[in-house]
Amino acid sequence: MDASRRGAPCLLHLAAMAEATLDGAARVLLVDDHALLRDAIRVALELAGHEVVGEASDGYEAIRLVEELHPPIVLMDVTLPELDGIEATRRLNARGSDARVIILTMHGDPALVARAVRAGACAYLTKSFSMPEVVEAVEKVAAGEVVLSPKLAGSMLRELTASAGVRRDLITKRETEALELVADGYSTREVASRLLVTDRTVRGDLSSAYGKLEAGSRAEAVLDSVRWGIIARDVSSDALRS
């Protein structure tokens, strides 16, 4: 895979966000091995005016349905039979999928959260969240935000950056400008337009910055950039602009 596509769902394919909503409705694939929970989430999303385009009960089925249905948003459980949700997310990311994955799980372990972010997840919520909060998270991700439980954000940041080993002066001025625009929700094409360079140049700059940050996803890149003072963002909040 082209290095410029690493962490694609949350770093380099933000143009796909425009497809996440149609007249304000998000298109979502549900992935959970508990049918009752899927039913509850489906009802909550449909009552809020969103569309559930399909359902899967294991990681392999999730990958197949993403490739078949092209849902802009995937709500994915971690603990799945056959293939867990984080590995399924990583494989989707490796295949260049534009789907934005929301991890919904019972597990709040910072190391697991960090693993999900590195795999390419754009949001991570524990199942202690209420249905309205899950719906809100879907809407935020559809709007281009990265959502984390406030309780998890600080511990995940420490986990992600404990061994980052990157210095601020390793990132060039143009790489910094590109990171800032990506963090503000601009697509690759929009970043190129604002910086007066080509799309290919932006992808190269982001790929270079990505490697220097040792980041495995867009969320990790933004959090590491904040940690090292490369860009200014509030990482203690429950959402970081993409």
BELCORNOR-V815719 format. One record per backbone hydrogen bond with DSSP energy under -0.5 kcal/mol. NH is the residue of the N-H (numbers start at 0). CO is the residue of the C=O. If there is no record, write none. Layout:
BEGIN
NH|CO + NH|CO
END
This chain:
BEGIN
4|1 + 5|2 + 7|4 + 9|6 + 10|6 + 11|7 + 12|7 + 15|12 + 16|13 + 17|14 + 18|15 + 19|16 + 21|24 + 24|21 + 26|19 + 27|25 + 27|50 + 28|72 + 29|53 + 30|74 + 31|55 + 34|32 + 37|33 + 38|34 + 39|35 + 40|36 + 41|37 + 42|38 + 43|39 + 44|40 + 45|41 + 46|42 + 47|43 + 48|45 + 49|44 + 50|25 + 52|27 + 52|50 + 53|27 + 55|29 + 58|80 + 58|82 + 61|57 + 62|58 + 63|59 + 64|60 + 65|61 + 66|62 + 67|63 + 68|64 + 69|65 + 72|26 + 73|99 + 74|28 + 75|73 + 75|101 + 76|30 + 77|103 + 79|77 + 80|56 + 82|80 + 84|77 + 87|83 + 88|84 + 89|85 + 90|86 + 91|87 + 92|88 + 93|89 + 94|90 + 95|92 + 96|91 + 99|71 + 100|98 + 101|73 + 102|100 + 102|122 + 103|75 + 103|101 + 104|124 + 111|108 + 112|108 + 113|109 + 114|110 + 115|111 + 116|112 + 117|113 + 118|114 + 119|115 + 119|116 + 120|115 + 121|100 + 122|100 + 123|146 + 124|102 + 126|104 + 128|125 + 133|129 + 134|130 + 135|131 + 136|132 + 137|133 + 138|134 + 139|135 + 140|136 + 141|137 + 142|138 + 143|140 + 144|139 + 145|239 + 146|121 + 146|144 + 147|237 + 148|123 + 151|148 + 152|148 + 153|149 + 155|151 + 156|152 + 157|153 + 158|154 + 159|155 + 160|156 + 161|157 + 163|160 + 169|166 + 170|167 + 175|171 + 176|172 + 177|173 + 178|174 + 179|175 + 180|176 + 181|177 + 182|178 + 183|179 + 184|181 + 185|180 + 190|186 + 191|187 + 192|188 + 193|189 + 194|190 + 195|191 + 196|191 + 201|197 + 202|198 + 203|199 + 204|200 + 205|201 + 206|202 + 207|203 + 208|204 + 209|205 + 210|206 + 211|207 + 212|208 + 213|209 + 213|210 + 214|209 + 220|216 + 221|217 + 222|218 + 223|219 + 224|220 + 225|221 + 226|222 + 227|223 + 228|225 + 229|224 + 230|224 + 232|230 + 234|232 + 236|233 + 239|145 + 241|143
END
